[in-house]
Amino acid sequence: MRIVLDAMGGDHAPVNTVAGAVLALKAYPKITSLFLTGDEALLRAELDKHKLKDPRLKIIHTTQVVEMNDQAIEAVRRKKDSSISRAVDLIKKGEADAVVSAGHTGAAVAATTIKLRTLEGIDRPGIATYFPTEKNLCVLMDAGANLDARPEHLLHYAIMGSVLSEYILGYKNPSIGLMSIGSEDVKGSGFTKETFKLLKASSLNFRGNIEGHDLFENPVEVVLCDGFTGNVVLKTAEATASFIVHTLKKELTKTPIRMAGAWLAKNAFRAIRNKLNPDIHGGSPLLGINGTCIIAHGSSSAMAIKNAIRVAADFVEQGINPRIVEALKEYNSQRSLES
């Protein structure tokens, strides 16, 4: 398994990216090569702190970094020697199997889409993020790659999200819900109504429209929405979870009695924290590109980078892209027979 890490991408790069790479090499012997793209002097300085000597680790020196205020497509065109561009080039040349980046999401989407193109039958890629609920771990898609989606894009997301849910999360015949403002099929915008018709006419396990509260009270395995809505939902949920955890911590340390109660319930609190911790899930696959790209959170810790590398390896190992192509062919074949 050959993974390339955009070592200059992220709020805490290269400190956390290098530390995460070190953790991944120690934890995953199936990784045969781990490339780090970035400023070689900075990367070697970080590696020296860990005293790591592993022949599987290779540094690809780059001279440019995509900044967060850069325009995505322009950055890919102008900064050809950036850490993310050089990382994607390794996949294009067949020297790596997957790329992991915690840097500029738009640049990662643009670089992979422009350089690798999309899978046959896919018009627009989408970010699939894992969303923890009380009963399951669902796939939320799209989480920010395609802000101007069309109904057929969400149909493709449904197919791709179902493949990811089945082969990575283990849900057989995963149920699918379309994010809207009401459960009735007459509710929603023109966009959601047209998407509803496409999904209902398919052979997918489409449950219908779902609302925001259904994410927690009556969850499905795959949640569909455009990238704008998905990104807002994801970041709102992350902020809410963080607020609750910090508020609980503050309130439970106000008095000795509360602190004693918190100590007795520490295992329960630890379980809740782990369930809500995005670092455990590592990163979000960019589905639909002719390659493997895992997008990690900008503020990723070393543990999050390590787990993002694991997600990349699992994605390749499970052959998710070939399964997506096969699922698309099956859908198109069924549609041809029906027409």
Secondary structure, DSSP 8 states (H G I E B T S, - for coil): -EEEEETT-STTTTHHHHHHHHHHHHH-TT--EEEEEE-HHHHHHHHHHHT---TTEEEEE-SB---TTS-HHHHHHH-TTBHHHHHHHHHHTTS-SEEEE-S-HHHHHHHHHHHH-B-TT-SS-EEEEEEE-SS-EEEEE-SSS-SS--HHHHHHHHHHHHHHIIIII--SS--EEEE-S-SSTT-S-HHHHHHHHHHHHSSS-EEEEE-TTHHHHS--SEEE--HHHHHHHHHHHHHHHHHHHHHHHHHHTSSHHHHHHHHHTHHHHHHHHHHH-HHHH-EEEEETBSS-EEEE-TT--HHHHHHHHHHHHHHHHTTHHHHHHHHHHHHHHHHHHH-
